Amino acid sequence: MFHGHGKTTEIQPRRVLEKALPVFWTYGFARTTLPDLEQATGVNKSGLYAEFESKEALFSRMLGSLFRHAQRWRTADHGTARLE
């Protein structure tokens, strides 16, 4: 959960990973900033750190999810699958 504007909101990790992917794709890991990720995901810095601990951890989790998605796609019916 993160606190923003006086309220507590539940973070949806899968949604954050899906929203972070095009940011990392566009800028690369080194040039992607926390403000870029905050803007793309709608989650503030403290919320991102609470859920993922660091930019590196978020990136690593996103890549793991992407690889799992690719593996499922390769072995399945090629339907749409979400990052998890």
N, C-alpha and C positions, 0 to 999 in steps of 0.2 A: 504494500500500500504506500501511497505517497500523499503528502499534504500539499495542496495547492489552493490558494484563495480561500483558506479557512475551512476546507472540507477534506475528508479522507476519501480517496478513490482507489479502487482495486486495479492493480496493474494486470494487464493481460499479456503475459510474456510472448505468446505466439504472435500476437498483433505487433508487439514491439519489434520482434525479429523480422516480420514481414515488412514493416515500415523502414527498418534500418538497412535492409539489403540494398535497395537502390542508392542509398546515400554512400555506403561503402563502395558499391560498384562504380559510382560516378567519380568520387574523390580518392578512392583507395584508402587503405587503413590509416596511413601516416597523416594524410591531409584531412581526414574526417575529424571534426571537432565535436565536443560535447554539445555546444550550441546547435550544430547541425543535427545531431541526433535528437535533441530536445524538440526542435522545430518539426522534424519529420515524424516523430512518434507521439508527440503531445504529452510526453512524460518529462517532468523536470529532473534536473541533475541528481537531486537527492533520491528521487524515485528510481532512476536508472541505476545508481550505485547500490541502493537497497536490494534491488532485484538481481543485478548482474555483477556487482562488486567493482568492476572496472570496464573500460572500453575494450580491453583485451579479452575479458571474460565474455562480454556481449558478442564480440566478433567470433570468438571460438565457438560459442553456443550456436550462433547463426550458421557458421560453416558446418558444424555437426548436423544441424537440422537440414541444411541444404543437401548434404551428402546422403542423409537418410532418405530424403525426398527423392533424390535422383535414383537411389537404389530401388526404392519402391516403384518408381516410374518405369525403370528398366525391366522389372520382373512382373509388373501388373498390366492392366489393360490400357495404360497411358491416359487414364482419366485425370482430372485435376485433383491435386492433393495440396494440402496446406503445409507450411512450415510449422514445426512444433518444437 
